[in-house]
Amino acid sequence: MSIEAGSKLKGKVSGITNFGAFIDLPNGKTGLVHISEVADHYVKDIHDVLSIGDEVTVKVLKVAPDGKIGLSIRKAVDKPRTASGGSRGRGGGKRYGRNASFEDKIMHYLKESEDRLSTIKRQTESKRGGRGARRG
């Protein structure tokens, strides 16, 4: 089985770092899931989501010429379809217009809100010189 961009594979978590997780794939290959591709929500500590030895389904995002394999767990999960035929979450189209379902609007609002909040927290922490350090 060749590993190509767009294919879904089963793998096993073989290592965890602060920036992602290494996944052992078929044919003895190893790929990396960046922490941003682990879940649909913000993940502060990857250990809250994954452990070494976990079996996961991943989607191959890219295979670099040097052999590095970029993977995603969140994109490997098939999203449920809405009544309008679109999938929930990110994507094109007019899903959040007047004809969008209430659930789509709420999901969109929560996602945007979470993204904005994490950006604000990051900016505030960097200005204060760390995790909530206050100037006296």
N, CA and C of each residue as an Amber inpcrd file, in Angstrom:
protein
   408
   0.8420000  -1.1780000   0.0000000   0.0000000   0.0000000   0.0000000
   0.8850000   1.2380000   0.0000000   0.7250000   2.0800000  -1.0220000
   1.5220000   3.3030000  -1.0860000   0.8270000   4.4030000  -0.2900000
   1.6180000   5.2680000   0.2660000   1.0880000   6.3670000   1.0720000
   1.0460000   7.6050000   0.1870000  -0.1910000   8.0670000  -0.1010000
  -0.3920000   9.2170000  -0.9760000  -1.2410000  10.2560000  -0.2700000
  -1.0790000  11.5130000  -0.6580000  -1.8880000  12.5880000  -0.0870000
  -3.3630000  12.3110000  -0.3470000  -4.1810000  12.4690000   0.6880000
  -5.6140000  12.2540000   0.5710000  -6.0800000  10.8960000   1.0580000
  -5.1580000   9.9500000   1.2360000  -5.5690000   8.6110000   1.6800000
  -5.7240000   8.5630000   3.1990000  -6.6270000   7.6760000   3.6520000
  -6.8520000   7.4810000   5.0770000  -6.2260000   6.1580000   5.4830000
  -5.5190000   6.1730000   6.6100000  -4.7970000   5.0050000   7.0780000
  -5.0120000   4.8150000   8.5790000  -4.7860000   3.6020000   9.0320000
  -4.7750000   3.3180000  10.4690000  -3.3200000   3.3640000  10.9110000
  -3.1030000   3.8860000  12.1080000  -1.7520000   3.9560000  12.6350000
  -1.7550000   3.8970000  14.1430000  -0.5510000   3.8900000  14.6910000
  -0.3920000   3.7890000  16.1410000   0.5300000   4.9080000  16.6100000
   0.1360000   5.5960000  17.6830000   0.9410000   6.6880000  18.2240000
   2.2230000   6.0970000  18.8100000   3.3780000   6.5530000  18.2780000
   4.6540000   6.0110000  18.7350000   5.4640000   7.0140000  19.5420000
   5.1060000   8.2830000  19.4330000   5.8260000   9.3100000  20.1780000
   5.0210000  10.5800000  20.2590000   5.2080000  11.3220000  21.3510000
   4.4810000  12.5750000  21.5470000   5.4860000  13.6670000  21.9150000
   5.3530000  14.8140000  21.2530000   6.1770000  15.9810000  21.5730000
   5.2370000  17.1350000  21.8920000   5.8010000  18.2840000  22.2400000
   4.9340000  19.4320000  22.5380000   4.2950000  20.0190000  21.2800000
   4.7730000  19.6480000  20.0940000   4.2130000  20.1940000  18.8560000
   3.3870000  19.1860000  18.0650000   3.3040000  17.9340000  18.5140000
   2.5170000  16.9550000  17.7770000   2.8050000  15.5300000  18.2080000
   2.3600000  14.5890000  17.3770000   2.5260000  13.1720000  17.6810000
   3.0360000  12.4370000  16.4500000   3.9370000  11.4890000  16.6870000
   4.4470000  10.6500000  15.6140000   3.5860000   9.3920000  15.5390000
   3.1950000   9.0400000  14.3170000   2.3090000   7.9100000  14.0740000
   3.0340000   6.8850000  13.2110000   3.0830000   5.6320000  13.7050000
   3.6310000   4.5350000  12.8980000   2.5670000   4.0920000  11.9000000
   2.9280000   4.0950000  10.6300000   2.0150000   3.7570000   9.5420000
   2.3940000   2.4020000   8.9450000   1.5360000   1.8710000   8.0630000
   1.8920000   0.6220000   7.3710000   3.1990000   0.7860000   6.5800000
   3.8270000  -0.3150000   6.2640000   5.0940000  -0.3490000   5.5080000
   6.2570000   0.2520000   6.2900000   6.1450000   0.3360000   7.6160000
   7.2490000   0.8320000   8.4310000   7.4890000   2.3220000   8.3420000
   6.5870000   3.0720000   7.7750000   6.7280000   4.5250000   7.6520000
   6.2370000   5.1980000   8.9330000   6.7040000   6.4250000   9.1690000
   6.2640000   7.2200000  10.3040000   5.8920000   8.6090000   9.8100000
   4.7660000   9.1190000  10.3110000   4.3230000  10.4510000   9.9450000
   4.0850000  11.2870000  11.1860000   3.8920000  12.5850000  10.9860000
   3.6770000  13.5100000  12.0850000   2.3060000  14.1600000  11.9860000
   1.5680000  14.1370000  13.0950000   0.3230000  14.8940000  13.2110000
   0.6600000  16.1210000  14.0400000   0.5740000  17.3080000  13.4290000
   0.8240000  18.5440000  14.1730000  -0.2840000  18.7250000  15.1990000
   0.0070000  19.3710000  16.3150000  -0.9690000  19.5430000  17.3890000
  -2.2460000  20.2330000  16.9020000  -2.1340000  21.0810000  15.8840000
  -3.3120000  21.7690000  15.3420000  -4.2090000  20.8350000  14.5400000
  -3.7170000  19.6470000  14.1900000  -4.4800000  18.6860000  13.3980000
  -4.9750000  17.4950000  14.2300000  -4.8540000  17.5930000  15.5600000
  -5.2570000  16.4940000  16.4230000  -6.7590000  16.4830000  16.6560000
  -7.3610000  17.6650000  16.8620000  -8.7890000  17.7480000  17.1770000
  -9.3790000  19.0190000  16.5870000 -10.7180000  19.0630000  16.5100000
 -11.3990000  20.2460000  15.9820000 -11.3640000  21.4230000  16.9450000
 -11.0750000  21.1540000  18.2040000 -11.0040000  22.2310000  19.1920000
  -9.5410000  22.5230000  19.5310000  -9.3260000  23.6440000  20.2210000
  -7.9810000  24.0290000  20.6230000  -7.4150000  23.0070000  21.6010000
  -6.2100000  22.5340000  21.3370000  -5.5510000  21.5610000  22.2020000
  -4.3230000  22.2350000  22.8090000  -4.3830000  22.4570000  24.1180000
  -3.2580000  23.0860000  24.8070000  -2.1720000  22.0650000  25.1040000
  -2.5750000  20.8980000  25.6120000  -1.6410000  19.8290000  25.9320000
  -2.0610000  18.5730000  25.1720000  -1.2190000  18.1240000  24.2810000
  -1.5550000  16.9760000  23.4250000  -1.7950000  15.7070000  24.2370000
  -1.2090000  15.6270000  25.4400000  -1.4080000  14.4580000  26.2960000
  -2.8600000  14.3230000  26.7680000  -3.6300000  15.4220000  26.7020000
  -5.0500000  15.3640000  27.0580000  -5.8580000  14.6070000  26.0000000
  -5.3070000  14.4920000  24.7960000  -6.0350000  13.8950000  23.6790000
  -5.4470000  12.5400000  23.2590000  -4.1230000  12.4320000  23.2630000
  -3.4580000  11.2190000  22.7750000  -2.4930000  10.6340000  23.8060000
  -2.2980000   9.3320000  23.7050000  -1.3000000   8.6330000  24.5150000
  -0.5140000   7.6960000  23.6060000   0.7040000   7.3850000  23.9980000
   1.5170000   6.4460000  23.2180000   0.8100000   5.0940000  23.2080000
   0.7230000   4.5120000  22.0210000   0.0690000   3.2190000  21.8550000
  -1.3630000   3.3240000  21.3460000  -1.9410000   4.5290000  21.3330000
  -3.3100000   4.7120000  20.8330000  -3.3840000   4.3550000  19.3510000
  -4.4500000   3.6640000  18.9640000  -4.7270000   3.3840000  17.5560000
  -5.5370000   4.5560000  17.0120000  -5.1130000   5.1350000  15.8980000
  -5.8010000   6.2840000  15.3240000  -5.9670000   6.1150000  13.8220000
  -6.9910000   6.7740000  13.2870000  -7.1680000   6.8660000  11.8450000
  -6.6860000   8.2440000  11.4370000  -5.8420000   8.3020000  10.4290000
  -5.2670000   9.5690000   9.9860000  -5.4970000   9.7540000   8.4880000
  -5.4840000  11.0070000   8.0860000  -5.5500000  11.3440000   6.6660000
  -4.1910000  11.9270000   6.2870000  -3.6410000  11.4770000   5.1780000
  -2.3530000  11.9720000   4.7150000  -2.5750000  13.3290000   4.0530000
  -1.9610000  14.3680000   4.6210000  -2.0810000  15.7110000   4.0580000
  -1.0670000  15.9350000   2.9510000   0.1780000  15.5080000   3.2030000
   1.2200000  15.6760000   2.1890000   2.3520000  14.6980000   2.4290000
   3.0230000  14.3860000   1.3490000   4.2400000  13.5790000   1.4110000
   5.3170000  14.4220000   0.7420000   6.2630000  14.8920000   1.5470000
   7.3150000  15.7750000   1.0450000   8.3500000  14.9640000   0.2560000
   9.0660000  15.6320000  -0.6380000  10.0980000  14.9350000  -1.4230000
  11.1640000  14.2760000  -0.5450000  11.4130000  14.8290000   0.6430000
  12.4200000  14.2400000   1.5360000  11.8620000  13.0750000   2.3500000
  10.5890000  12.7040000   2.1040000   9.9980000  11.5470000   2.7610000
   9.1650000  11.8450000   3.9900000   9.1350000  13.1090000   4.4380000
   8.3300000  13.4560000   5.6070000   6.8530000  13.3820000   5.2460000
   6.0650000  12.8150000   6.1610000   4.6390000  12.6210000   5.9110000
   3.8410000  13.4580000   6.9000000   3.0450000  14.3810000   6.3720000
   2.1800000  15.2130000   7.1990000   0.8010000  14.5850000   7.3130000
   0.3110000  14.4400000   8.5560000  -0.9510000  13.7420000   8.8040000
  -1.9400000  14.6280000   9.5480000  -3.2190000  14.2190000   9.5070000
  -4.2700000  14.8970000  10.2570000  -5.2260000  13.8600000  10.8270000
  -5.5310000  13.9920000  12.1140000  -6.5490000  13.1340000  12.7210000
  -7.9100000  13.7650000  12.5250000  -7.9950000  15.0900000  12.6920000
  -9.3060000  15.7440000  12.6100000  -9.8940000  15.7020000  11.2010000
  -9.0820000  15.6890000  10.1820000  -9.5940000  15.6210000   8.8080000
  -9.9200000  14.1940000   8.3840000  -9.4790000  13.2160000   9.1740000
  -9.7820000  11.8170000   8.8690000 -11.1860000  11.4450000   9.3240000
 -11.7750000  12.2640000  10.1930000 -13.1170000  12.0010000  10.7090000
 -14.1350000  12.5750000   9.7360000 -15.0590000  11.7310000   9.2770000
 -16.1060000  12.1940000   8.3720000 -17.1190000  13.0090000   9.1660000
 -17.3640000  14.2230000   8.7130000 -18.3130000  15.0970000   9.3890000
 -19.7340000  14.7210000   8.9760000 -20.7070000  14.8020000   9.9040000
 -22.0920000  14.5240000   9.5250000 -22.6130000  15.5890000   8.5700000
 -23.4800000  15.1830000   7.6880000 -24.0760000  16.1040000   6.7150000
 -25.2630000  16.8220000   7.3210000 -25.4620000  18.0730000   6.9170000
 -26.6290000  18.8260000   7.3670000 -27.7690000  18.6140000   6.3790000
 -28.9360000  19.1180000   6.7060000 -30.1030000  18.9710000   5.8340000
 -29.8750000  19.6360000   4.4820000 -29.0470000  20.6870000   4.4380000
 -28.7920000  21.3860000   3.1830000 -27.7510000  20.6690000   2.3290000
 -27.1430000  19.5910000   2.8750000 -26.1890000  18.8190000   2.0930000
 -24.7490000  19.1920000   2.3510000 -24.4820000  20.2890000   3.0720000
 -23.1060000  20.6850000   3.3590000 -22.6030000  19.9720000   4.5930000
 -21.3020000  19.9620000   4.7600000 -20.7490000  19.3710000   5.9770000
 -20.5360000  20.4760000   7.0000000 -20.5790000  20.1310000   8.2520000
 -20.3910000  21.1310000   9.2990000 -18.9210000  21.4860000   9.4030000
 -18.6670000  22.6590000   9.9570000 -17.2830000  23.0680000  10.1650000
 -16.8370000  24.0260000   9.0920000 -15.5320000  24.0680000   8.8640000
 -14.9860000  25.0020000   7.8970000 -15.3710000  24.6110000   6.4780000
 -15.2590000  25.5690000   5.5960000 -15.5140000  25.2520000   4.2030000
 -16.1830000  26.4170000   3.5140000 -16.3360000  26.2930000   2.2160000
 -16.9330000  27.3620000   1.4370000 -18.4360000  27.3050000   1.4690000
 -19.0470000  28.1190000   0.6440000 -20.5010000  28.1100000   0.5540000
 -21.1440000  29.1300000   1.4580000 -22.4980000  29.2380000   1.3380000
 -23.2490000  30.2120000   2.1250000 -23.9550000  29.5310000   3.2830000
 -23.2870000  28.6550000   3.9770000 -23.9140000  27.9080000   5.0640000
 -24.3760000  28.7970000   6.1950000 -23.7230000  29.9090000   6.4170000
 -24.0310000  30.7150000   7.5870000 -24.8740000  31.9340000   7.2210000
 -25.5190000  31.8870000   6.0970000 -26.4180000  32.9510000   5.6810000
 -27.7970000  32.7660000   6.2730000 -28.7760000  33.3700000   5.6550000
 -30.1460000  33.3460000   6.1510000 -30.7580000  31.9470000   6.1780000
 -30.3620000  31.0790000   5.2510000 -30.9560000  29.7520000   5.1410000
 -30.2100000  28.6790000   5.9260000 -29.1730000  29.0480000   6.6690000
 -28.4030000  28.0680000   7.4280000 -29.2070000  27.5930000   8.6370000
 -28.9610000  26.3570000   9.0310000 -29.6570000  25.8330000  10.1980000
 -29.1030000  26.4850000  11.4660000 -29.8770000  26.4680000  12.5030000
 -29.4710000  27.0410000  13.7760000 -28.1960000  26.3630000  14.2850000
 -28.1270000  25.0360000  14.1480000 -26.9560000  24.3080000  14.6250000
 -25.6900000  24.7250000  13.8710000 -25.7990000  24.9450000  12.5650000
 -24.6440000  25.4020000  11.7920000 -24.1860000  26.7730000  12.2650000
 -25.1540000  27.6540000  12.5240000 -24.8020000  28.9920000  12.9860000
 -24.1140000  28.9420000  14.3440000 -24.6270000  28.1190000  15.2500000
 -24.0230000  27.9960000  16.5800000 -22.6220000  27.4000000  16.4860000
 -22.4550000  26.3480000  15.6820000 -21.1340000  25.7260000  15.5210000
 -20.1320000  26.7430000  14.9650000 -20.5690000  27.5120000  13.9860000
 -19.7110000  28.5340000  13.3930000 -19.3410000  29.5870000  14.4380000
 -20.3180000  30.0480000  15.2100000 -20.0880000  31.0480000  16.2450000
 -19.1060000  30.5250000  17.2890000 -19.3200000  29.2920000  17.7700000
 -18.4420000  28.7280000  18.7930000 -17.0100000  28.5810000  18.2800000
 -16.8530000  28.1340000  17.0480000 -15.5230000  27.9570000  16.4690000
 -14.8090000  29.3020000  16.3660000 -15.4910000  30.3070000  15.8270000
 -14.8880000  31.6280000  15.7060000 -14.5570000  32.2190000  17.0670000
 -15.4600000  32.0530000  18.0050000 -15.2520000  32.5700000  19.3480000
 -14.0390000  31.9320000  20.0060000 -13.9200000  30.6140000  19.8770000
 -12.7850000  29.8950000  20.4610000 -11.4770000  30.3360000  19.8150000
 -11.4750000  30.5170000  18.5020000 -10.2720000  30.9730000  17.8000000
  -9.8620000  32.3640000  18.2560000 -10.8290000  33.2600000  18.3810000
 -10.5340000  34.6260000  18.8220000 -10.0060000  34.6450000  20.2530000
 -10.6240000  33.8720000  21.1240000 -10.2050000  33.8250000  22.5120000
  -8.7790000  33.2950000  22.6490000  -8.4430000  32.2480000  21.9010000
  -7.0870000  31.7050000  21.9880000  -6.0660000  32.7120000  21.4530000
  -6.4240000  33.4700000  20.4170000  -5.5340000  34.4970000  19.8890000
  -5.3070000  35.5900000  20.9220000  -6.3770000  36.0330000  21.5700000
  -6.2660000  37.0710000  22.5950000  -5.4060000  36.5940000  23.7580000
  -5.6180000  35.3510000  24.2000000  -4.8170000  34.8020000  25.3060000
  -3.3440000  34.7480000  24.9370000  -3.0440000  34.2930000  23.7120000
  -1.6480000  34.2260000  23.2670000  -1.0100000  35.5940000  23.2650000
  -1.7130000  36.5970000  22.7430000  -1.1720000  37.9510000  22.6720000
  -0.9660000  38.5350000  24.0610000  -1.9160000  38.3010000  24.9630000
  -1.8260000  38.8210000  26.3270000  -0.6630000  38.1850000  27.0710000
  -0.4980000  36.8630000  26.9340000   0.5950000  36.1810000  27.6170000
   1.9470000  36.6780000  27.1310000   2.0760000  36.9240000  25.8270000
   3.3660000  37.3760000  25.3070000   3.6690000  38.7950000  25.7740000
   2.6720000  39.6540000  25.9320000   2.8900000  41.0210000  26.4040000
   3.2610000  41.0520000  27.8730000   2.7030000  40.1150000  28.6470000
   2.9670000  40.0920000  30.0900000   4.2370000  39.3400000  30.4300000
   4.8270000  38.6990000  29.4720000   6.0650000  37.9830000  29.7270000
   5.8720000  36.6100000  30.3160000   4.8210000  35.9290000  29.8950000
   4.6030000  34.5860000  30.4040000   3.1710000  34.3410000  30.7820000
   2.9290000  33.3590000  31.6000000   1.5830000  32.9250000  31.9310000
   0.9870000  33.8130000  33.0110000   0.3470000  34.8760000  32.6230000
  -0.4180000  35.6950000  33.5540000   0.4100000  36.4620000  34.5640000
   1.6970000  36.6720000  34.3180000   2.5240000  37.4280000  35.2620000
   2.0280000  38.8700000  35.3000000   1.8480000  39.3760000  36.4660000
   1.3300000  40.7390000  36.6190000   2.4450000  41.6710000  37.0460000
   2.3610000  42.8450000  36.5230000   3.3550000  43.8580000  36.9070000
   2.8590000  44.5790000  38.1460000   3.7280000  44.8030000  39.0430000
   3.3490000  45.3920000  40.3200000   3.5730000  46.8010000  40.4330000
